[in-house]
Amino acid sequence: MAGRIEDYALIGDMQTAALVCRDGTADWLCLPRFDSHAVFAGLLGTEEHGFWRLSPARPEGAEPLPADRRRYRGDSLILESEWDTPRGTVRVTDFMPPRDGAPQLIRIVEGVSGRVPMRSELRMRFSYGRVTPWVHKVDGRTVAVAGPDSVWLDTQADTYGENLTTYSDFTVGPGDRVAFTISWQPSHREPPALPDPEGSLEATELFWREWVDQCTYHGPYREAVVRSLITLKALTYAPTGGIVAAPTTSLPEEIGGVRNWDYRYTWLRDAAITLSSLLRTGYREEARAWREWLLRAVAGDPENLQIMYGIAGERELGEAELDWLPGYENSAPVRVGNGAANQLQLDVYGEVTEALHLAHMTGLTRNDYAMGLQLKLIEYLEKHWEEPDEGIWEVRGPRRHFVHSKVMAWVAVDRTIKLVESGDVEGPLERWYELRDDIHRDVCERGYDKERNTFTQSYGSKELDASLLLIPQMGFLPPDDKRVIGTIEAIQRELSTEDGFILRYPTEGEEAGVDGLEGDEGAFLACSFWMADDLAMIGRVDEARRLFEKLLSLRNDLGLLAEEWDSRLQRQVGNFPQAFSHVPLIDTALRLTASGAYVG
């Protein structure tokens, strides 16, 4: 059975990623891209659906033991796991080198002390565990082939096949190093080049060291910020600049529940806020690449802006269920694709415009098409901002007039007005001044509950929504406005878990709630970071710092966060690691540092 979500480490090459458990098992890997079919899908099923375990040998039938220690090597995505055994200590180093050819997962076993028997168990299953490949030898190399895919195993250790699994048994002493590499290649092409594990390790470490050196944040939360930045970089698809929300699909928001979604795509919202964090910490090249991706994705059709695209800008992301996979801890169905791609979410226009505005304000090279796109988006909003939509949380119930969506429509108009006022483009300022005022008035009149002194989830609703915490952060109202303070305090009262974290909105358990789904979910970590931000903005900085540092304590031992926290089970839930959790971590750290809230 797969480990707890927080038991996993992320390694990747900026085109795909693998999850490696504490016991040395790679349970998730899609090749050659984030959104490709999985070669190891044990995370969502059983070992029959594919895995690769590399760890100390154990008696037949015994459970694999977790590593005694693990860490990333410095500020990198190179994972080091160490086991102390009765016979000695051994280290396994896992990484995926940034590629200029075939994608590779490299695992190097190093003897530290004594003589430790080791075993590699490699079970490749293509098409999310459904297809057993033909495994055979070619010129001394092991290759697994099925349909269009081939995966090549290279190692100096002896290997053998048994029970549709490739094994290797060997012993390492002090200083011994034994490397294993798997490489993907289209099956109709020549074999991939022989790997150079040691050279690749050196190059990978240099890549990450040079990339992290660009970080301009040097505050008290640097360790957490840098680890989050590395995670965001790992979720970037290097060939196009697209940014996936997470490298996984169907890790549940409720263990055993149905809230299981595929996050291996580029949400404009997630990518835009990721861009914001990268820009504010010194990473302009990633911002430029994302802007170019955006312009390609929406080229020729800005009026039909989708909320998400494929990592190369694909529009068709049809949703399907993989019924041969039982799901993570029996959380079914397992879904691939995402039917929310065709939803109307008006807030996306605001997030994209805010990202383009920030890029412009921080001196990113002028792009006339980007400015033209911004004007096109406002022209669309002029005609459609009064319509109901599915909102930031992609509800699958009926459309509503979500307050957050209207606020972000206001943001889009406001930032475009600033662009015109700067003199870089021309636009009908008087008309847009009036539009901005109309949206603001509409929200304050129809989205605010005077009796309770709080904004509400949607017009006419009594429900609250954590996205309302963004009202002061987006500049819609100042932090000291009584309506802002009332909303913050209402969300603390009504959407807090017993341990002080924030739910997105009320769910109805066995009944379908506003999102059209049964079941519940954990505290949404992004919302909890937003609460810390807001508390700092209204002057409650000590409370903000305490909440922030409590959130930091939820990270796993490697500094990674999933989408949500289950307060009842005290564990991470949802897709992992999640960009939408790491971005607000960075933002809150920057705000608290600026406010002087840190106490060493």
Number of C-alpha atoms within 10 A of each C-alpha: 12 20 16 15 23 22 18 26 27 24 25 27 24 23 27 26 25 26 24 24 24 23 22 26 25 28 28 27 30 22 25 21 19 27 22 14 18 26 29 32 29 28 31 28 24 20 19 17 27 29 25 24 19 23 27 28 18 13 7 6 6 8 9 17 15 18 21 13 13 19 17 21 12 12 17 23 26 22 21 19 22 25 22 17 18 9 13 17 21 28 22 23 21 30 28 25 25 20 14 6 11 18 23 28 22 24 22 20 24 21 22 20 18 16 18 24 19 17 16 22 18 22 26 28 27 26 19 24 26 17 15 19 20 13 19 13 11 10 5 10 15 18 21 21 21 17 13 10 19 23 27 22 23 19 21 9 14 9 17 10 14 7 7 15 18 18 20 16 15 15 16 21 18 15 12 14 15 18 20 19 21 19 23 22 21 17 16 11 10 8 18 17 9 13 19 11 22 13 10 18 20 11 14 20 19 12 15 18 14 12 15 17 11 12 18 13 17 13 14 16 19 16 13 18 26 21 22 24 24 17 26 26 22 25 28 29 22 20 12 17 25 29 34 30 29 27 31 29 23 24 28 29 27 20 22 16 19 21 22 24 23 22 25 26 28 27 21 24 22 23 30 26 20 28 27 22 24 22 22 18 19 17 20 19 13 20 25 18 18 23 24 17 20 24 15 13 22 18 13 10 11 16 14 12 23 21 23 27 26 21 26 18 20 13 17 14 17 12 14 14 12 15 11 13 23 15 27 26 19 16 22 23 23 26 23 22 20 20 17 20 22 17 18 20 24 29 26 25 26 29 23 25 27 24 25 24 20 19 21 16 10 12 9 16 10 11 12 11 12 18 20 12 21 24 22 15 21 24 15 15 21 16 9 13 20 14 14 20 22 22 26 17 13 18 19 17 13 11 18 19 23 28 27 26 28 26 26 26 27 28 26 28 28 22 19 26 22 13 21 16 13 10 9 11 14 14 14 9 14 10 10 18 13 11 18 19 13 12 20 18 12 16 22 16 13 16 24 23 18 12 6 13 16 23 32 27 24 23 20 14 16 15 16 21 26 26 23 26 25 20 22 19 15 16 13 16 17 16 20 12 11 13 20 24 20 16 24 22 16 19 25 18 12 15 21 18 16 9 11 16 26 28 26 23 23 17 18 15 12 10 12 15 18 18 19 14 18 17 17 20 24 26 26 24 27 26 24 27 28 24 27 30 29 25 22 21 20 17 13 14 21 17 13 25 23 14 20 21 14 14 20 17 11 18 16 17 15 17 22 24 29 27 25 29 25 19 16 10 10 11 17 28 25 29 26 27 27 27 30 23 24 28 25 23 28 25 22 23 26 22 17 23 17 11 13 12 18 18 7 4
